[in-house]
Amino acid sequence: MAERKYEQRLNIRTTGLREWRNHPHYNRYEATPYQALEALFSVYRLEKSDEVVDFGCGRGRVSFYIHNRFQVPVTGVEVNDKTLEEALDNKRSYRYIANHIDAPIRFDFALAEQYEVDEMDNIFYFFNPFSVDIFKRVVRNILESVEKEKRSIDLILYYPLGSYKRFMAKKTPFKLLNKVKVPGAQDKLEKFLIYRLG
Ligand SMILES: C[S@@+](CC[C@H](N)C(=O)[O-])C[C@H]1O[C@@H](n2cnc3c(N)ncnc32)[C@H](O)[C@@H]1O
C-alpha cells in the first residue's frame, strides 16, 4: 500500500524531512517507512500488557501505527518543538478515527536522555534519532529502571548504525533476538534489530 493510503487510514501527516541546523548530536526528522513497519510487525507482535516508548518520535508515525494496530499505551518523546506540535496536531486528527481505543497515546516534549523511564515501559523504539553518546545515556536510564523494577525489555533499532550495534553488543546485557529485513530494500541498513533483556 502506498504511504498516502496509510496516512489517510490513520488520518495523520508524517511525511517529509526536518533538518537540524548544525546540531552535532541530534539527527533530522524522517519517518520510518510504512512498508518497513509492516515487515517488522508481521513477525514481531505486541502483547496487551506492553507499553511502548518511541525515542525521537518526530511527527508520530510509529506511535500512531503501533497504537492503532496493537491498542497498547504508547509514548512519543521529541525535542523539536515544531515537530512535536505536528505530532500533537496529528493526535487530534487521529483521535477522530481512533476514539474507541482506550489505551493512551502521549507525546512528551523532552530530551530522550532526560525522559524518566516508567516502570511499565518495556518496548523501546529508535530510528537513528541521535548520536551514540546520547543513545548510551538513554540505554543507561532504561537499565537503571530495570534495576528498580525487574521486567523483560525489548529494544528495537531501525536503520542500525555500527556504533549503536557495537555498544549494544559490548557494553550492555541485551541479547540480539531477531533481525527483520525490509523486502526490496536497496540499502543494507534498512532493517530492524530486536534486542531483548530478561
Ligand atoms: C529519524 S527521526 C525518527 C522519527 C520516528 N521515530 C519514526 O521512526 O518515524 C528522529 C527524530 O529524533 C528527534 N531527536 C533528535 N534528538 C533528540 C533528543 N535528544 N531527544 C528527543 N528527540 C530527539 C529528531 O528531532 C527527529 O524528529
The ligand as a Gaussian input file, in Angstrom:
#p B3LYP/6-31G(d) Opt

LIG

0 1
 C       14.824000       9.812000      12.223000
 S       13.552000      10.669000      13.130000
 C       12.563000       9.285000      13.636000
 C       11.070000       9.589000      13.781000
 C       10.192000       8.450000      14.256000
 N       10.768000       7.744000      15.370000
 C        9.916000       7.459000      13.153000
 O       10.600000       6.425000      13.129000
 O        9.034000       7.703000      12.308000
 C       14.477000      11.156000      14.609000
 C       13.778000      12.192000      15.490000
 O       14.506000      12.276000      16.739000
 C       14.422000      13.612000      17.201000
 N       15.501000      13.821000      18.183000
 C       16.820000      14.044000      17.939000
 N       17.498000      14.156000      19.088000
 C       16.601000      14.009000      20.110000
 C       16.704000      14.011000      21.529000
 N       17.878000      14.178000      22.165000
 N       15.576000      13.814000      22.264000
 C       14.374000      13.644000      21.646000
 N       14.226000      13.630000      20.294000
 C       15.321000      13.804000      19.527000
 C       14.560000      14.437000      15.920000
 O       14.097000      15.774000      16.101000
 C       13.714000      13.611000      14.939000
 O       12.385000      14.064000      14.920000

